[in-house]
Every structure is written in structure tokens, then in C-alpha cells.
Amino acid sequence: MSRAERLFDLLQILRRHRRPVSGAVLAREAEISLRTLYRDIASLQGMGAQIEGEPGLGYVLKPGFLLPPLMFSPQEIEALALGLQWVGRRTDEGMGQAARNVMAKVAAVLPADLRERMEDDALVVGHGWDRPQPVDLALLRRALNEGRKLSLSYTDEKGARSERIIWPVSIGFFESTRVLVAWCELRGSFRHFRTDRIEAAEILPERLPRPRRQLMKEWQKTLLPESDSGTRYSVSRSHTTRETPMSTQTKSADLVFYTNPQSRGGIVHWMLEEIGRPYTIKVLDYGTTMKAPEYLAVNPMGKVPAIQHGGIVVTEAAAICAYLADAFPEAGLAPEPQHRGDYYRWLFFTVGCLEPAASNHAIGWDPSSDMEMRFGYGSYPRVLDTLSAWLEGRTYVAGDRFTAADVLLASHLQWGMATGMIEKRRAFEAYIEPHVHRPAAKRADEQIEKMTAQQAWKAA
């Protein structure tokens, strides 16, 4: 290693330590002797680096020292260019222009070979999924920087509009959306607001009651623990029903729930809250832990949701809902025998007809009239007409009480109408209204929101 490289590495080590660090620690991290370290510290100080301290007390690098551009390696230049491209394409106009200015300033002082590397188009950031942003993100960033409250007009995923006073904490920039983390005075807790659902925003003169960094720490404590260790939930039930005898071994067996917050696992999550039994959550990531050998032994399809109940494994949301209703009859989520026909009919109509019809229609493909007989659902309009005719005037899909079939169907209708995959109809909206506001559904939604945030801000 050359002396220049050694000095550069030492500067990088000092940058990582925000508080004074002993010479012995620096020498160990730099893999040099203590004597060499003292000489290198003196050399850097002579070059203008504001390193304060002395032997026996420790050293700290004060901010403001600029590294010579020649110190960038080709790979570091590529990383810098790629990151600035991402900011230029995926943030607001103000941040994008700032990123382009940085690119120009850095390129102006780079040697010719590195400048060519920076301007190379070998690595390109795509446009991503753009959503209309009614409120300029620059206004939200200004509220963050100034530490001031915001007044919002917000529409949630169910289409309900509300006025909020919030304390902004952080903005997360993700591939498909932007999320504002804030303390909500209306709800009395931390909430996550999708910026494309903020219809209007105004910075208020009131400053935040506590420093933003302190709020950030408080918010981080509300996130769920890391998913690989599992999270145990003990669920309380407000309803009581007659219990049917069941083997002690099966009833006392652990319930393990494999999911991802951005999946059909939300259906099973709601169902688990309804049955009122403790369960452990294992959050899996697409493409990594979901495809790991450990999970493929549970579900060879490598997808979620899935549950393990003692030695029993069940996959597929509809199957899991039906299983849980039977395995925990005390929850009252399976109907009386005389209503089982309707129960099974609409449980499997949801996954066998409604879901494939809506999915195909959403991508712009519907079977032609001469091909309808080849598909189990026939046609998208026929599916919706059949379902809406059955739900007209009904509170429950089968019998006179809430069942697992209502969990499954209400979940599909709520999500489908919110995303535009399922046409909004009066019968559908009237049917889901009482169900999606059940205490168990709300508990599941809150836990899913926390898991989503925990996944998104793992590095925060």
C-alpha cells in the first residue's frame, strides 16, 4: 500500500468516528504501528486536515476537510455517479437539480480518465414507477429542516379523507412510493403517510415540541423487532363463543405465521387476530429468505403466506383461513352446518373466480366469448355481477354471522377496489364497510404498517 493510500484510509477511519478515538484503536483499524500512526497524523495535519488531539488523549477529525478528487477510485466514482443519478430521477425537482449540480462540480475537477468513468452510461438508473405528487416534496423537506409542524389534507387507502396536524420526522424514498413518517396529533401516535395521498399541506408557525432527532429515536423504538428472530403476539378477544372439544396437543401447539407485509399475508394476519390465539410472525423478504432452503422446506413454492401449527403446514390464504376456522372452533369463524354450502361456495369463488378474473382484467386481458368456457370464471363482468347480486342486502356471505369466508372476501374486495383491479360497486362497498373496521382487522392493519416500516427503514 502506498503512503497516499494509507493516509486516505486513515482519513476515512477518522470520518467514521464522530467522537475522539485513541491512537491504539486507530492504529489497529489502519493495520499500522502506533509510531507510524503518529507520523501520519502529523502529515495530515500539515496538509490542512483539522485533526484535534494528542497521544494519550485520542483524536477527532473536525468537519470541513475536503479530500482531493484524485483520492477517488474508479469504483467510487461509479458509485457516486449512480447515486446522484438515482437522486436526480427519484426525488423532487429541487433535489434532482442539486444532484445534477454536484455531478457537474465533481466532473469539473476530476482527471480526464475518471471524468470519462463518471460520464459513462454503463450503469443507468431507470425512471421507476412515477406517481402524481399533489404536494411538492420540497415543502415537506423544508418542514423537516425547519422543525415545524405540518397541516395536511390526507386520503387513506380506503378513500377516507381527514385533516391532520403532524410533526414530520423523516421521508423515505422507495421504488414505488414516498413515505412521510410523522407523529399524528389526531391519532396520538406515529403514522406513515404516502406522499401521493397528501392532497394539500401547509407549514405551520409552531415548532416541533421535541427535536426531530429525538422523535426519530422514539419512532424507531415503535418498529417491530428484526423479522428473523420472530415476533410473538398474544391476541385478546372481546367475543365469547361455545368451545368444541379439541385435542390438547393440537390446541397448545405453537402457531408460526410466515408473511411479508406487502403480500396476501394480510388476509391471514387478519384471520389470526380473529381467532384470538398467540402466534409468532416470521417476516420473509422476496428473493432472499423466501427462497432460502429453510423456508422452501415449509413451502416449496417459495411464497407467502404459510403457517405451521405444531407439525401441520398449511399454505394458500384461503386454505389457511378455512383451516384456522376449523382448528379453533371456539372463535366461531366457521358457520353452522346448514350454512356450510354458502360458506364453501364463496370461500372458493373468491380465489377460483374473483381473483383470477380481476388479475387478468387488470393487465388488459379478458377471454373472448368463444374462450370463456376454457376458464373457470367465464368473464370478468359475469363474476362481478354474480357476486354483487349475492351480496346485495347481506351483511355476511354465509349465514347470520361473521366467518372466515368474510375475512377472505372482504380482504379481496377492499384491496381490489383500492387498487382499481375490481370495479367499485355499491353492494361491494356496503358489504366490506362493517368488516374492515372490526377490531381484529384494525389490529392486523396496525401490525402490518409497523412491519412495513420496519422493513423499509432497516438501515435507518
C-alpha positions in Angstrom: 0.0 0.0 0.0 1.4 3.4 -0.9 1.7 6.2 1.6 -1.0 8.2 -0.1 -3.4 5.3 0.1 -2.5 4.8 3.7 -3.2 8.5 4.6 -6.5 8.3 2.7 -7.6 5.2 4.6 -6.7 6.9 7.9 -8.9 9.9 7.0 -11.7 7.5 6.2 -11.4 5.8 9.6 -11.4 9.2 11.3 -14.5 10.2 9.5 -16.3 7.1 10.8 -15.6 8.1 14.4 -17.6 11.2 15.5 -16.0 11.2 18.9 -12.3 11.2 20.0 -10.8 7.8 19.4 -7.5 6.6 20.9 -4.3 6.1 18.8 -4.3 2.4 19.6 -7.7 1.9 18.1 -6.8 3.9 15.0 -3.6 2.0 14.5 -5.4 -1.3 14.8 -8.1 -0.3 12.3 -5.5 1.0 9.9 -3.3 -2.0 10.4 -0.2 0.1 11.1 2.1 0.6 14.1 1.4 3.3 16.7 4.6 5.0 15.7 3.5 5.2 12.1 0.1 6.4 13.1 1.6 9.4 14.9 3.7 10.3 11.9 0.7 10.0 9.6 -1.5 12.2 11.9 1.2 14.8 11.8 1.4 14.6 8.0 -2.4 15.0 7.6 -2.4 18.0 10.0 0.3 19.5 7.9 -1.8 19.1 4.8 -4.7 21.0 6.4 -6.8 18.3 8.0 -8.3 19.6 11.2 -7.4 16.7 13.4 -7.5 17.6 17.1 -6.0 15.6 19.9 -2.7 14.2 21.0 -1.1 10.9 22.1 -2.8 9.5 25.2 -6.0 11.6 24.7 -7.3 10.5 21.3 -8.0 12.1 18.0 -11.0 13.5 16.2 -11.4 14.9 12.7 -13.3 18.2 12.6 -15.8 18.6 9.7 -14.9 20.6 6.6 -11.8 18.9 5.3 -12.1 18.2 1.6 -10.5 15.2 0.0 -8.5 15.8 -3.2 -10.5 14.4 -6.1 -7.6 12.2 -7.1 -8.3 10.2 -4.0 -11.5 8.7 -5.6 -11.1 5.2 -7.0 -12.8 4.3 -10.3 -15.3 2.2 -8.4 -16.1 5.0 -6.0 -16.7 7.4 -9.0 -19.2 4.8 -10.4 -21.0 4.6 -7.1 -21.1 8.4 -6.8 -22.5 8.8 -10.3 -25.1 6.1 -9.8 -26.3 7.5 -6.5 -26.6 11.0 -8.0 -28.5 9.6 -11.0 -30.9 8.0 -8.6 -31.5 11.2 -6.7 -31.9 13.1 -9.9 -34.6 10.8 -11.1 -36.4 9.6 -8.0 -36.8 12.7 -5.8 -38.3 16.1 -6.2 -37.2 18.7 -8.7 -35.1 20.7 -6.2 -33.2 17.7 -5.0 -32.8 16.5 -8.6 -31.3 19.8 -9.7 -28.9 19.7 -6.7 -27.8 16.2 -7.7 -27.1 17.4 -11.2 -25.1 20.4 -9.9 -23.0 18.0 -7.7 -22.3 15.8 -10.8 -21.1 18.9 -12.8 -18.9 20.2 -9.9 -17.3 16.8 -9.3 -16.7 16.1 -13.0 -15.1 19.6 -13.5 -12.2 18.7 -11.1 -11.7 15.1 -12.0 -8.8 13.9 -14.1 -9.8 13.1 -17.7 -9.9 9.3 -17.1 -12.1 9.5 -14.0 -14.3 12.1 -15.6 -14.9 9.7 -18.5 -15.8 7.0 -16.0 -18.3 9.3 -14.3 -20.0 10.2 -17.5 -20.1 6.7 -18.8 -23.6 5.2 -19.4 -22.7 1.6 -18.4 -24.8 2.0 -15.2 -28.2 3.6 -15.7 -31.0 4.3 -13.2 -34.4 3.7 -14.7 -37.4 6.1 -14.3 -39.2 3.7 -11.9 -42.9 4.0 -11.1 -43.9 7.6 -11.1 -47.0 8.7 -9.1 -48.5 12.1 -9.2 -47.4 14.2 -6.2 -50.1 16.8 -5.4 -47.8 18.4 -2.8 -44.2 19.4 -3.7 -41.8 17.2 -1.7 -39.6 20.4 -1.3 -42.3 21.7 1.0 -42.2 18.6 3.1 -38.4 18.7 3.2 -38.5 22.3 4.3 -40.8 21.4 7.2 -38.3 18.7 8.2 -35.3 21.0 8.0 -37.0 23.8 9.9 -38.5 21.5 12.5 -42.1 22.8 12.1 -45.5 21.2 12.3 -47.5 20.5 9.1 -51.2 20.7 8.4 -52.3 18.0 6.0 -55.3 17.0 4.0 -54.9 13.3 3.6 -56.8 10.4 1.9 -56.1 6.9 3.2 -56.2 3.7 1.2 -59.9 3.3 1.9 -60.7 6.7 0.4 -61.4 8.3 3.7 -60.3 12.0 3.8 -59.1 13.6 7.0 -57.4 16.8 8.2 -54.2 16.2 10.3 -51.7 18.2 12.3 -48.4 16.3 12.2 -44.8 16.5 13.4 -42.7 15.4 10.4 -39.8 13.1 11.3 -38.4 11.6 8.0 -39.2 10.9 4.4 -38.5 7.5 2.9 -37.8 7.3 -0.9 -38.7 3.9 -2.3 -39.1 2.4 -5.7 -42.8 2.8 -6.0 -43.7 5.4 -3.4 -42.5 8.1 -1.0 -43.5 7.9 2.7 -43.6 10.6 5.3 -43.0 9.4 8.9 -44.7 11.7 11.4 -46.3 12.0 14.8 -50.1 12.5 14.2 -51.9 14.7 16.7 -55.2 13.2 15.5 -54.2 9.6 16.2 -51.9 10.3 19.1 -49.2 8.0 17.6 -46.6 7.8 14.8 -48.1 7.3 11.4 -46.8 6.8 7.8 -48.3 9.0 5.1 -47.9 8.2 1.4 -47.0 11.5 -0.2 -49.1 10.8 -3.3 -52.1 10.7 -0.9 -51.4 14.1 0.6 -53.8 16.4 -1.1 -52.7 19.6 0.5 -50.0 20.7 3.0 -49.1 23.8 4.9 -46.2 24.6 7.1 -47.4 25.9 10.4 -45.5 28.5 12.6 -45.4 26.2 15.6 -42.1 24.4 16.1 -41.9 20.7 17.0 -42.4 20.1 20.7 -39.2 17.9 20.7 -36.1 17.9 18.4 -36.7 15.9 15.2 -33.8 13.6 16.0 -35.4 12.7 19.4 -38.7 12.0 17.6 -36.7 9.8 15.2 -35.4 7.7 18.0 -38.9 7.4 19.6 -40.3 6.3 16.3 -37.6 3.7 15.8 -38.5 2.2 19.1 -42.0 1.6 17.9 -40.8 -0.6 15.0 -41.1 -4.3 15.2 -38.0 -6.3 16.1 -36.0 -7.8 13.3 -38.0 -10.4 11.4 -35.6 -13.3 11.5 -36.0 -13.6 15.3 -39.8 -13.8 15.0 -42.3 -11.7 16.9 -44.7 -13.2 19.4 -48.3 -11.9 19.5 -50.8 -12.6 22.3 -54.2 -11.7 21.0 -57.1 -10.6 23.1 -60.7 -11.4 22.1 -63.7 -9.4 23.1 -66.2 -12.1 22.0 -67.0 -15.4 23.6 -68.4 -18.5 21.9 -69.0 -22.1 22.7 -65.9 -24.3 22.5 -65.9 -27.6 20.8 -63.6 -30.3 22.2 -60.2 -30.4 20.6 -57.1 -32.3 21.4 -54.9 -30.6 23.9 -51.8 -31.3 21.8 -53.2 -29.5 18.8 -54.6 -26.6 20.7 -51.4 -25.9 22.6 -49.1 -26.2 19.6 -47.2 -23.1 18.5 -48.6 -21.1 15.6 -46.0 -19.8 13.3 -47.0 -17.3 10.6 -44.8 -16.7 7.6 -45.6 -13.5 5.7 -44.4 -10.3 4.1 -46.3 -7.1 4.8 -46.7 -6.5 1.0 -48.5 -9.7 0.2 -51.7 -11.8 0.6 -50.4 -12.5 4.1 -52.5 -9.6 5.3 -55.6 -11.8 4.9 -54.2 -14.5 7.2 -52.9 -11.8 9.6 -56.5 -10.6 10.0 -57.7 -14.2 10.4 -55.1 -14.8 13.1 -56.3 -11.8 15.0 -59.8 -13.0 14.8 -59.1 -16.5 16.3 -57.5 -14.9 19.3 -54.6 -17.3 19.9 -50.9 -16.3 20.4 -48.8 -16.6 17.2 -45.2 -15.9 16.1 -44.6 -13.9 13.0 -41.7 -14.7 10.6 -41.3 -11.9 8.0 -39.6 -13.1 4.8 -38.1 -11.0 2.0 -38.9 -11.6 -1.6 -36.0 -13.3 -3.5 -33.9 -13.9 -0.4 -35.3 -15.5 2.8 -38.5 -16.5 0.9 -36.3 -18.6 -1.4 -33.9 -19.9 1.3 -33.8 -23.7 1.8 -35.2 -23.4 5.3 -38.4 -21.8 4.0 -38.6 -23.9 0.9 -38.9 -26.9 3.2 -42.1 -25.3 4.5 -43.5 -24.1 1.2 -41.6 -25.4 -1.9 -43.4 -22.6 -3.9 -41.2 -20.1 -2.1 -44.1 -17.7 -1.5 -46.2 -16.5 1.4 -48.4 -16.7 3.4 -48.0 -20.0 5.2 -48.5 -21.3 8.7 -47.1 -24.0 10.9 -49.4 -25.3 13.6 -47.4 -27.9 15.5 -46.5 -30.4 12.9 -49.1 -29.2 10.4 -48.2 -26.9 7.5 -50.8 -25.0 5.5 -50.2 -22.7 2.5 -52.5 -20.6 0.4 -54.6 -17.8 2.1 -58.0 -19.5 1.5 -56.8 -22.8 2.8 -55.2 -21.2 5.9 -58.4 -19.3 6.7 -60.5 -22.5 6.4 -58.0 -24.5 8.4 -57.9 -21.9 11.3 -61.7 -21.7 11.4 -61.8 -25.5 11.9 -58.7 -25.8 14.2 -60.1 -23.1 16.6 -63.8 -23.6 16.6 -64.1 -21.5 19.8 -63.5 -18.4 17.7 -66.8 -19.0 15.9 -65.4 -18.4 12.4 -66.9 -21.5 10.7 -70.7 -21.4 10.2 -73.3 -23.9 11.4 -73.8 -27.0 9.1 -76.8 -25.6 7.3 -74.8 -22.6 6.1 -71.7 -24.6 5.0 -72.8 -24.8 1.4 -72.7 -21.0 1.0 -69.6 -20.8 3.1 -67.6 -23.1 0.9 -69.1 -21.8 -2.3 -68.0 -18.2 -1.7 -64.7 -19.1 0.0 -63.6 -20.8 -3.2 -65.4 -18.5 -5.6 -63.1 -15.7 -4.2 -59.9 -17.5 -5.1 -61.2 -19.5 -8.1 -63.2 -16.8 -9.9 -62.8 -13.3 -8.4 -59.1 -13.2 -8.0 -58.1 -14.6 -11.5 -60.8 -12.6 -13.3 -59.7 -9.3 -11.6 -56.0 -10.1 -12.2 -56.4 -10.8 -15.9 -58.7 -7.8 -16.4 -56.2 -5.5 -14.6 -53.5 -6.3 -17.1 -55.8 -5.7 -20.0 -56.6 -9.3 -20.9 -60.1 -10.8 -20.9 -61.1 -14.1 -22.6 -63.1 -13.7 -25.7 -66.7 -15.0 -25.7 -65.6 -18.2 -27.5 -62.8 -18.8 -25.0 -64.8 -18.2 -21.8 -65.6 -21.9 -21.4 -61.9 -22.6 -21.1 -61.6 -20.5 -17.9 -63.1 -21.4 -14.6 -64.5 -17.9 -14.1 -66.0 -17.2 -17.5 -65.7 -13.5 -17.7 -64.9 -10.5 -15.5 -68.4 -8.8 -15.8 -70.1 -12.1 -15.0 -68.0 -12.7 -11.9 -68.8 -9.2 -10.6 -72.5 -9.4 -11.5 -72.9 -12.8 -9.7 -71.1 -11.6 -6.6 -72.8 -8.3 -6.3 -76.2 -10.0 -6.7 -75.4 -12.3 -3.8 -74.1 -9.6 -1.6 -77.0 -7.2 -2.2 -78.6 -6.6 1.2 -76.4 -9.1 3.0 -74.1 -8.4 6.0 -72.4 -11.8 5.9 -71.6 -14.0 2.9 -72.9 -17.2 4.7 -75.5 -17.4 7.4 -76.1 -14.8 10.1 -72.6 -14.3 11.5 -69.1 -13.3 10.5 -66.9 -16.2 9.2 -63.6 -17.0 7.6 -65.2 -16.5 4.2 -65.9 -12.9 5.1 -62.3 -12.4 6.1 -61.1 -13.7 2.7 -63.8 -12.0 0.5 -63.7 -8.6 2.3 -59.9 -8.5 2.1 -60.0 -9.1 -1.7 -62.7 -6.6 -2.3 -61.1 -3.9 -0.2 -57.7 -4.3 -1.8 -59.2 -4.8 -5.3 -61.3 -1.6 -5.2 -58.5 0.4 -3.6 -56.1 -0.5 -6.5 -58.6 -0.3 -9.3 -58.5 -4.1 -10.0 -62.1 -4.5 -9.0 -64.8 -2.2 -10.1 -66.4 -0.2 -7.3 -70.0 -1.2 -6.7 -72.5 -0.1 -4.1 -73.1 -3.7 -2.9 -69.3 -4.3 -2.5 -68.7 -1.1 -0.5 -71.7 -1.7 1.7 -70.6 -5.3 2.4 -67.0 -4.6 3.4 -67.7 -1.5 5.4 -68.5 -3.2 8.8 -66.0 -5.9 8.3 -62.8 -3.9 7.6 -63.4 -1.8 10.7 -63.6 -4.8 13.1 -61.1 -4.6 16.0 -59.2 -7.6 14.7 -58.9 -6.1 11.2 -57.6 -2.8 12.7 -55.1 -4.6 14.9 -53.8 -6.5 11.8 -53.5 -3.3 9.8 -51.5 -1.6 12.6 -49.1 -4.5 12.8 -48.7 -4.7 9.0 -48.0 -0.9 9.0 -45.3 -1.4 11.6 -43.8 -4.4 9.7 -43.8 -2.3 6.5 -42.0 0.5 8.2 -39.5 -1.9 9.9 -38.7 -3.4 6.5 -38.4 -0.1 4.8 -36.2 1.6 7.4 -33.9 -1.3 8.4 -30.9 0.9 7.8 -32.4 4.0 9.4 
